[in-house]
Amino acid sequence: MPLTKLRSIPGSPTGFAGMMMLRDTTVPVVHMGVVLGLMSEYERREEWEQIVLICEFSGKTVGFLVSSVERLSYISWEDIMPPPSTGGLIQIEYVVGTILMSKLKGTLANKQAVEGNGTVAADGRATRPDPTAEEAQVAFVLDFERIVGNVLELYGDMGSELGNMGGERRDGVRVLLVEDSPLIRKQTNKALSAAGITVIEAGDGQEAWDKIEELRQEADAQKESIFTRVDLVLSDIEMPRMDGYTLTYNIKHDPVLRVLPVLLHSSITNDSMISRATEVEADGFIPKCDPKELADQLKKYL
């Protein structure tokens, strides 16, 4: 949408552009050009002051200031390649993967944007200028959760709220935490550990499934149950290689693992996602980084 008037906040973090009004609601706006290192926070460029993308993270609305919109695309994690070792034009810490422009099947909004300087596209990507054909061009896939967490400190310290789960510690309980965002994984691990829970980490669904198989083999070798190794799975949904839905389906259709509680959480909550979680027989669906809801669900199954 076109950018309306921004109200700057003195002393705000680098990359925080200010606040804007959206249907009588105040929305924080992140300046993607500054966050990605494409320009200084003191620079003013007309092309970066016209378009803002409105997104929702964990029930909170956030705006992202961009220079242009190239196209809207729905992409599959199967098409995403590992991130580069260096970021070139942008801050590499926010890059979780790359994808060939030829894989982006969507409505082209502005062909000129492909040749622009560090264009941030509407589906959370920043393109690198490349004079070659589109088939050879690469788009960066960005970790918006980490960007929002760093700039707005949106997720805070969940441990202070989850803490010891209302005075009821869970010492000895083992939770497999499946999350591709390093920021969310770190915060959630810290919160669970504060309640005495032992956390096993996995960066995506495939890694989680491999860990479950390893734990099963360890248990079998000791003639023990797999449930002496893991008590619950807490998984993100959108992840590379294997998403949370597929992981849940695999667990719930295994004759032994099917009784293992699986909680899915996501920054995006809508009826279709909740319905899909129910279809794959997840035991619960939680808005990401909601410590109260997480504590309630953990007490129910642990």
VOBA-357104 format. One record per residue (C-alpha): z negated, y negated, x. Coordinates in Angstrom, 3 decimals. Example, Ala and Ser with C-alpha at 12.3 -4.5 7.8 and 13.67 -1.06 7.14 Angstrom:
REM VOBA-357104
LUMSE         pz         py         px
LUMSE     -7.800      4.500     12.300
LUMSE     -7.140      1.060     13.670
REM end
This chain:
REM VOBA-357104
LUMSE         pz         py         px
LUMSE      0.000      0.000      0.000
LUMSE      0.475     -3.609      1.166
LUMSE     -2.515     -4.926      3.063
LUMSE     -4.650     -7.410      1.176
LUMSE     -6.971     -9.912      2.841
LUMSE     -9.288     -8.387      5.444
LUMSE    -12.829     -9.616      5.938
LUMSE    -13.928     -9.198      9.545
LUMSE    -17.443     -8.051     10.398
LUMSE    -19.063     -9.662     13.477
LUMSE    -20.197     -7.140     16.091
LUMSE    -18.211     -4.275     14.562
LUMSE    -17.034     -1.344     16.765
LUMSE    -13.671     -1.388     18.536
LUMSE    -10.967     -0.298     16.115
LUMSE    -12.790     -1.468     13.007
LUMSE    -10.418     -3.993     11.410
LUMSE    -12.715     -5.158      8.633
LUMSE    -13.266     -4.692      4.900
LUMSE    -10.750     -5.003      2.059
LUMSE    -11.047     -4.926     -1.719
LUMSE     -9.448     -2.041     -3.608
LUMSE     -9.898     -2.018     -7.399
LUMSE    -13.214     -3.851     -7.184
LUMSE    -14.409     -1.548     -4.391
LUMSE    -14.998     -2.564     -0.779
LUMSE    -13.122     -0.285      1.628
LUMSE    -13.576     -0.160      5.440
LUMSE    -10.290     -0.366      7.361
LUMSE     -9.569      1.240     10.750
LUMSE     -6.913     -0.361     12.976
LUMSE     -4.846      2.580     14.244
LUMSE     -3.027      0.482     16.834
LUMSE     -6.312     -0.381     18.540
LUMSE     -7.867      3.079     18.124
LUMSE     -4.844      4.813     19.672
LUMSE     -4.682      2.370     22.569
LUMSE     -1.315      0.913     21.551
LUMSE     -2.703     -2.629     21.633
LUMSE     -5.828     -4.595     22.454
LUMSE     -8.348     -5.433     19.745
LUMSE     -7.705     -9.084     20.595
LUMSE     -3.950     -8.867     19.996
LUMSE     -2.322     -9.947     16.751
LUMSE      1.005     -8.420     15.780
LUMSE      2.620     -9.158     12.448
LUMSE      3.983     -5.611     12.057
LUMSE      0.423     -4.242     12.253
LUMSE     -0.882     -6.436      9.454
LUMSE      1.178     -5.326      6.476
LUMSE      0.505     -1.692      5.514
LUMSE     -2.738      0.194      4.956
LUMSE     -3.020      3.900      4.111
LUMSE     -5.875      4.742      1.743
LUMSE     -7.527      8.128      2.369
LUMSE    -10.695      9.913      1.302
LUMSE    -13.092     11.615      3.705
LUMSE    -16.125     13.484      2.447
LUMSE    -16.194     11.472     -0.739
LUMSE    -15.799      8.135      1.067
LUMSE    -12.670      5.962      0.893
LUMSE    -11.246      4.636      4.179
LUMSE     -8.168      2.526      4.942
LUMSE     -5.958      2.947      8.018
LUMSE     -3.949     -0.039      9.201
LUMSE     -0.488      1.079     10.443
LUMSE      2.702     -0.643     11.593
LUMSE      5.101      1.256      9.339
LUMSE      5.561      4.388      7.265
LUMSE      8.303      6.677      8.459
LUMSE      8.119      9.555      6.017
LUMSE      5.761     11.651      3.920
LUMSE      5.657     15.288      4.974
LUMSE      3.740     18.418      4.106
LUMSE      3.371     20.476      7.254
LUMSE      2.137     23.972      7.985
LUMSE     -0.279     24.768     10.795
LUMSE      2.206     27.473     11.810
LUMSE      4.569     24.726     13.004
LUMSE      1.940     22.883     15.046
LUMSE      1.935     23.345     18.800
LUMSE     -0.979     22.804     21.217
LUMSE     -1.759     19.204     22.201
LUMSE     -0.342     17.848     25.465
LUMSE     -2.513     17.540     28.555
LUMSE     -1.877     13.792     28.651
LUMSE     -1.331     11.435     25.760
LUMSE      1.284      9.074     27.156
LUMSE      1.187      6.176     24.727
LUMSE     -1.919      7.117     22.762
LUMSE     -5.539      8.165     23.247
LUMSE     -5.306     11.915     23.897
LUMSE     -8.861     12.542     22.657
LUMSE     -7.638     12.125     19.077
LUMSE     -4.667     14.505     19.361
LUMSE     -5.195     18.025     17.982
LUMSE     -1.591     19.181     18.204
LUMSE      2.097     18.300     18.266
LUMSE      5.035     19.081     16.013
LUMSE      8.796     18.692     16.385
LUMSE     10.223     15.934     14.218
LUMSE     12.863     18.387     13.008
LUMSE     10.065     20.414     11.374
LUMSE      8.985     17.491      9.201
LUMSE     10.640     18.080      5.866
LUMSE      9.855     15.019      3.827
LUMSE     11.102     11.797      2.352
LUMSE     12.340      9.481      5.077
LUMSE     10.861      6.067      4.460
LUMSE     12.216      4.216      7.471
LUMSE     14.628      5.771      9.944
LUMSE     14.130      2.809     12.260
LUMSE     10.473      3.796     12.675
LUMSE     11.459      6.826     14.744
LUMSE     12.588      4.476     17.486
LUMSE      9.604      2.128     17.241
LUMSE      6.782      1.749     19.704
LUMSE      4.019      4.203     18.899
LUMSE      4.586      4.251     15.138
LUMSE      1.738      5.731     13.116
LUMSE      3.215      7.712     10.231
LUMSE      1.778      8.218      6.772
LUMSE      0.738     11.832      7.256
LUMSE     -1.609     11.081     10.128
LUMSE      0.801     11.237     13.038
LUMSE      1.741      8.833     15.798
LUMSE      5.286      9.178     17.100
LUMSE      6.321      8.585     20.671
LUMSE      9.461      6.526     21.242
LUMSE     12.289      8.832     22.260
LUMSE     15.951      7.850     22.531
LUMSE     17.126     11.445     22.078
LUMSE     18.004     13.246     18.863
LUMSE     15.305     13.920     16.267
LUMSE     15.406     17.653     17.065
LUMSE     13.866     16.885     20.467
LUMSE     11.334     14.294     19.316
LUMSE      7.671     15.156     19.070
LUMSE      5.032     13.797     16.710
LUMSE      1.309     13.875     17.442
LUMSE     -1.087     15.406     14.924
LUMSE     -4.277     13.350     14.905
LUMSE     -7.909     14.250     14.265
LUMSE     -8.670     11.656     11.592
LUMSE    -12.187     12.985     11.100
LUMSE    -12.987     12.237     14.725
LUMSE    -11.384      8.802     14.498
LUMSE    -13.400      7.912     11.414
LUMSE    -16.571      9.375     12.898
LUMSE    -16.219      7.433     16.142
LUMSE    -15.182      4.100     14.655
LUMSE    -17.229      3.982     11.460
LUMSE    -19.977      6.463     12.356
LUMSE    -19.309      7.860      8.886
LUMSE    -20.884     11.248      9.473
LUMSE    -23.974     10.089     11.322
LUMSE    -26.645     12.555     12.362
LUMSE    -26.822     15.269      9.721
LUMSE    -29.776     16.812     11.484
LUMSE    -32.057     14.022     10.339
LUMSE    -31.278     14.875      6.714
LUMSE    -30.734     18.635      6.884
LUMSE    -33.606     18.972      9.329
LUMSE    -35.752     21.968      8.524
LUMSE    -34.265     22.432      5.025
LUMSE    -37.192     21.040      3.102
LUMSE    -39.841     22.608      5.304
LUMSE    -38.270     26.084      5.162
LUMSE    -36.967     27.045      8.600
LUMSE    -34.497     29.870      9.046
LUMSE    -35.415     31.141     12.499
LUMSE    -33.355     34.141     13.533
LUMSE    -30.626     33.549     10.951
LUMSE    -27.080     33.633     12.408
LUMSE    -24.301     31.460     10.983
LUMSE    -20.665     31.623     12.067
LUMSE    -19.475     27.999     12.028
LUMSE    -15.681     27.688     11.807
LUMSE    -14.429     24.137     12.388
LUMSE    -11.475     22.700     14.297
LUMSE    -12.858     19.159     14.561
LUMSE    -15.081     18.900     17.673
LUMSE    -17.037     16.020     16.121
LUMSE    -17.860     17.835     12.876
LUMSE    -18.560     21.088     14.735
LUMSE    -21.012     19.301     17.033
LUMSE    -22.805     17.491     14.196
LUMSE    -23.037     20.587     11.992
LUMSE    -24.222     22.777     14.865
LUMSE    -26.932     20.252     15.682
LUMSE    -28.061     20.126     12.056
LUMSE    -28.160     23.915     11.652
LUMSE    -29.967     24.379     14.965
LUMSE    -32.631     21.902     13.811
LUMSE    -33.421     24.358     11.019
LUMSE    -33.871     27.214     13.499
LUMSE    -30.466     28.746     12.775
LUMSE    -28.497     30.423     15.568
LUMSE    -24.928     29.099     15.469
LUMSE    -21.829     31.028     16.536
LUMSE    -18.852     28.674     16.897
LUMSE    -15.140     29.207     16.279
LUMSE    -12.387     26.586     16.454
LUMSE    -10.161     28.065     13.752
LUMSE     -9.878     30.967     11.328
LUMSE     -8.162     33.303     13.758
LUMSE    -10.828     32.786     16.409
LUMSE    -13.483     33.376     13.746
LUMSE    -11.863     36.619     12.607
LUMSE    -11.602     37.792     16.231
LUMSE    -15.305     36.994     16.745
LUMSE    -16.230     38.946     13.627
LUMSE    -14.321     41.956     14.955
LUMSE    -16.087     41.616     18.317
LUMSE    -19.466     41.479     16.594
LUMSE    -18.535     44.506     14.512
LUMSE    -17.645     46.462     17.642
LUMSE    -20.913     45.431     19.319
LUMSE    -22.880     46.522     16.273
LUMSE    -21.015     49.836     16.032
LUMSE    -21.697     50.539     19.714
LUMSE    -25.423     50.058     19.056
LUMSE    -25.168     52.016     15.790
LUMSE    -26.232     48.908     13.901
LUMSE    -24.883     47.000     10.938
LUMSE    -22.549     44.032     11.395
LUMSE    -25.115     42.084      9.371
LUMSE    -27.507     42.247     12.315
LUMSE    -25.019     39.959     14.079
LUMSE    -24.021     37.429     11.397
LUMSE    -25.628     36.400      8.097
LUMSE    -23.227     33.785      6.735
LUMSE    -19.881     32.105      7.440
LUMSE    -19.498     28.327      7.036
LUMSE    -15.826     27.449      7.361
LUMSE    -13.507     24.473      7.201
LUMSE    -10.329     24.971      5.153
LUMSE     -7.447     23.219      6.925
LUMSE     -7.222     24.662     10.444
LUMSE     -4.515     25.829     12.862
LUMSE     -3.446     29.484     13.163
LUMSE     -5.554     30.722     10.224
LUMSE     -7.011     28.512      7.503
LUMSE    -10.324     28.963      5.722
LUMSE     -8.743     30.461      2.610
LUMSE     -7.096     33.259      4.604
LUMSE    -10.263     33.913      6.578
LUMSE    -12.255     34.166      3.357
LUMSE     -9.664     36.484      1.801
LUMSE     -9.793     38.772      4.846
LUMSE    -13.580     38.934      4.712
LUMSE    -13.797     39.509      0.960
LUMSE    -11.159     42.261      1.042
LUMSE    -12.867     44.187      3.813
LUMSE    -14.917     47.073      2.331
LUMSE    -17.897     46.291      4.587
LUMSE    -17.693     42.537      5.085
LUMSE    -17.108     41.681      1.431
LUMSE    -20.818     41.051      0.834
LUMSE    -21.008     38.547      3.711
LUMSE    -21.570     35.071      2.155
LUMSE    -18.761     32.601      2.884
LUMSE    -19.136     28.877      2.234
LUMSE    -16.044     26.665      2.475
LUMSE    -16.312     22.950      3.145
LUMSE    -13.721     20.207      3.369
LUMSE    -13.376     16.441      3.737
LUMSE    -11.053     16.537      0.725
LUMSE    -12.503     17.736     -2.555
LUMSE    -10.381     18.190     -5.658
LUMSE    -10.017     20.685     -8.483
LUMSE     -7.119     22.553     -6.893
LUMSE     -9.018     23.170     -3.633
LUMSE    -12.120     24.321     -5.485
LUMSE     -9.965     26.588     -7.662
LUMSE     -8.297     28.107     -4.598
LUMSE    -11.708     28.709     -3.018
LUMSE    -12.721     30.586     -6.158
LUMSE     -9.506     32.630     -6.066
LUMSE    -10.234     33.931     -2.567
LUMSE    -13.823     34.700     -3.688
LUMSE    -15.642     32.155     -1.551
LUMSE    -19.346     32.043     -2.422
LUMSE    -19.435     28.253     -2.477
LUMSE    -17.499     25.030     -1.874
LUMSE    -19.246     22.079     -0.194
LUMSE    -18.058     18.534      0.545
LUMSE    -17.986     18.265      4.335
LUMSE    -21.003     16.607      5.966
LUMSE    -23.097     16.587      2.800
LUMSE    -26.469     17.701      4.252
LUMSE    -28.241     18.015      0.898
LUMSE    -25.566     20.241     -0.639
LUMSE    -25.329     22.266      2.565
LUMSE    -29.097     22.802      2.627
LUMSE    -29.097     23.863     -1.040
LUMSE    -26.316     26.398     -0.451
LUMSE    -27.901     27.782      2.709
LUMSE    -31.247     28.288      0.949
LUMSE    -29.414     30.157     -1.801
LUMSE    -27.802     32.707      0.518
LUMSE    -30.157     32.929      3.519
REM end
